[in-house]
Amino acid sequence: MADKKIKIGINGFGRIGRLVARVILQRNDVELVAVNDPFITTEYMTYMFKYDSVHGQWKHNELKVKDEKTLLFGEKPVTVFGIRNPEDIPWGEAGADFVVESTGVFTDKDKAAAHLKGGAKKVVISAPSKDAPMFVVGVNEHEYKSDLNIVSNASCTTNCLAPLAKVINDRFGIVEGLMTTVHSITATQKTVDGPSMKDWRVVDLTVRLEKAATYDEIKKAIKEESEGKLKGILGYTEDDVVSTDFVGDNRSSIFDAKAGIALSDNFVKLVSWYDNEWGYSTRVVDLIIHMSKA
């Protein structure tokens, strides 16, 4: 799969499903071939995709309904299914190599494996899973093996926390710590929409370090990584920012240098922002691309 455009299907056209579709449609190395959602019509799919209350109106190729089983993104046809049982969805006929499982319902390996019966080759669950291996791009995606057919992209919070924690642990060592996440009102991720009008979040990470370090040394380490191996994944800012500054940011984690504090050389509080929809959806596609090359 490494030498051709990666064909992707999406199960569940809710918040994450639609944004994953937006990410795919703005890239040249992946292709959206099918969408399944048994709870909404193609007309409603079109409306909800085109007009997003958080991320704004779709301003790329024109989207319209060709018929009840086909959407047209410009001249690009995308097959639409309305099937409840995952094993009955004919992903193979639609040409989907990868399926993004974004209903929030089929999050364990056995349930997600039903997509393989319909012809999909790999499944990426857009939620934490109790038994599927979880990968965070920028942290542990290198551990993926090609024989793994069902994986999880972990949670949006983990995608924010893990890159930051990795830098701190690699550079200074983490003896112990605790994390708090603060977010705006959300709807439980279903295949029908709910009142999630905002999607910023912030992670507050407090850790005790193994190796003593000043706050300036910690900032320097994070900045270096944000411009190096973790560029595009981990961000760094010293601006006076607010939550809405990060809506639409495709990075997983943006470290707020002014919001943190060192209580001592071994005890620090770190703050990092993230767009828990757009950044996460971008990582879903990044993980698929990585898997296709394994």
N, C-alpha and C positions, 0 to 999 in steps of 0.2 A: 504493500500500500504506500510505500515511501515515495514512489516516482509518479504518482498520479494525484489529481485533485481528490481530496477526501470527501466522500459522500456521507452526509449526516441526516438522520431522522430525529425528530423531537417528539417525545411522548409527554403530553401535558403542555398546553399553550397558555399557562398563567404568567405571572410576573417574570420568573426566570426563563421559562420556555420562550417567551417573546423576545426577551433581551438577548438570549443566546442566538436566536434567529437574526436579530439585528447585527450582532457581531459577525456571524457567518456571512451575511449578505454584504458586508463591507470589506471582506477579505477575498484574495484571489487564490488561496491555497486550499480552501474548503468550499463545499457546495451543499446547500440545503435541498434535499430531494423529497422529503415527506414530513408531514405533521399529523399527529393523531390526538384528537380530543373528542370524546363522546358527548360532552356536555354543552358545546357551543357550535353554532352554525358557521359556515364559511363567511357569511356576511358579517357576523359578529367578530370573528377572528380578524377580518380585514379592518374593521373599525378600531378594535382594541390595539392592533399592531400599529396602525397609522397615527393614532392619537394617544400618547402616553402622558399622563398628568405630571410625571416627574421628569422624564427625559425629553419631553417635547415631541413635536410632530416629526414623522418620518419624512425626510427631505431628499431621499436618494431616488432610486428608480420607482416608477409608478406601481402601485399595488391595486389589483382589481380581481374580482371573482370571475373566473372563466365559466365554471359550472360548480355544482355542489361538491364535486370531488377534486377540483383543481383551483389553485390560486396562481395568479400571474404576477411575478415581480419583474416589471419591465416585460421582456419577452421570455423570461425564465419560468417554466411551469413547475409548481410544487404540488405534489399529490397530497390530498387531504383525506384522512380516515376518521371515522367516528366509532371506534371499536373499544368496548370496555375491557375485554380480556386481552392482556398483552400477548399471549401466545397465538392469538388469532390475527394479529396485525401483520400483513404481508410485507415486512420491511425488505425482504429479498427481492420481491417483484418491483419495488420502488427503487431498488439499487442502493439502499442504505447500508454502508459498511459499519458505521457507528450509530448507536442510538443514545441520545441524551434522555435519561429517565428523570423528568422534572415534575412529576405529579406530586411528589412528597409522600406517595403511598407505597410504592414498590421499592423500598430502600434496603431490603436484605437480599442476599445472594440468590436464594431460591426464587423469590418473586421476580427479581430483575432478570433472572435466567430465562424467564418465559419469552423475552424478546429474541433470544437466540433461536427459539423454535420457529419464529417467523422469518428467519433468514438473516438477522443481524449477526455480525461477527464479533462486535465488542459493545459493551454497555458501560456508560459513565453515569453514575448516580449523582445528581446535583444536590446531595444532602449527606449528612453523616450516616454511616451504616454500622450496624452492630457486628457484622461479620465479613463484609467485603473490605479488601485492603484499601486504605485511604492514602491519597497522594496530594501533596501541596506543592504546586509549581514554585521552584526556587528553593525548596527545602529538601524534599526526598523523592522527587519524580525519577531520579536516576536509579532508584531501587525497583522500578517497574520492569517486569519480565514479560516477554511477548506471549507467554502461555497464560497470562492472566486475562480472562475475557470479561470479567465484571469487576469494576473498580468504583471507588467513591472519590469525588473531588473535595471531600470533607465539608466543613461548614464555612460560611463566609467569615465568621469570627476567627476560626482556626487559620484561615488564609491571611488574615491580618496579623494575628498574634505570632504565628510560627516563624515568618521571616525575621521579625524583630527579635524574638527569643533566640533564634539561631545565631544571629550576629553577636548578641550579648554572651551566649553560652560559649561560642567558638573563641571569642576574644578574651573574655574575663571569667567564664565559668559561672553557672548558676547553682547555688547551694539549695535554695528554696525560693518560692515566690507565690504570688497570688495574682489573679487577673479579674478585673471587672469590666464588663462591656455595658455601655449606655447607648440606647437607640431610640429612635422615634417610634410611634405607634406602627405596628405591622399587622398583617393578616396572616394566619397560619397558611403556609403554602399549599394551596389546593389547585385544582384545574379550573376553578371558577374564581373570578376576581373578588377581592375583598378590599376594605378601606385602608390600603397602605399608600398614603399620599406622599410620604417622604421616605428616603431610604439611606440617610447618612447614619453612620455609627462611629463610636470611638472606643478604643481599648485603653484601659488603664492597667499597666503592668508594674507591679512592685516586686522587686527581687533583692535577695541577699547574695552578693557576689563572692566568688571564691578568691578572686584576685582583686586587690584594692585598685580603684580607679577614680579619678576625678570626673565630674560631670562633663567637663570639656573633652576629656579623653574618650568618654562614651559617645559624645556627639560626633567626634572626629571619626570614630570607628564606623558608626552608622552611616555617616555621610560618604565615607570611602566605599562602603559596600553598595550604597544606593547609586553610586556612579560607576561601579564595577560589575561584579558577578550578578548582583541583584537589581541592576538597572531595569526599569520597567515593571518591577515587582515591588520593590521597597523604595519609597520616596523620602525626601528630607526637606523640611522647611523651617526657616527662622522668621517667617512672616507672622503678623498678627491675624491669624485665620479664625474663621468661624465654620460651623458645620456645613452650611450650604456651599462653601467654597469647594467641596469635594464631590458634589453631585456630578456624575458623569466622568469621574476620574477612573481610568482603567487600571491603575496600580492597586495591588492588594492591600498595601499598608503605607501610610504617609506619616512619618515620625514628626511630631511637633516639638521642636527643640525648646521652645519657650514655655511649654506647658509642663515639662518634667522638672524634677528636683532631686538633688542628692542630699540625703539626710546625714550621710557619712560616706567615707570612701568605699564602704561595702554594702550600703543600703540605699537603693535608688528607686524613684518612681518615674516611669516612662509613659508617655501618651502618644498614641498613634491613631490616625483617622482612616476611614475607609468608606467607600460607596459599596454597601453590602449587596447591591444588585448588579451594577454595571461592572465593577471590578471582578466580582465573582464569576459573572457570565463570561468575561474575557478569559479568565483562568480555565474555565471548562473547555473552551476551544483550544487554548494553549496545551492543555493536558492531552486532548485528542491528537493534536499534531505531534506531540512527543511520542505518544503510544504508536502512532503510525510509522514512526521511524525506528522503533525498537526491533 
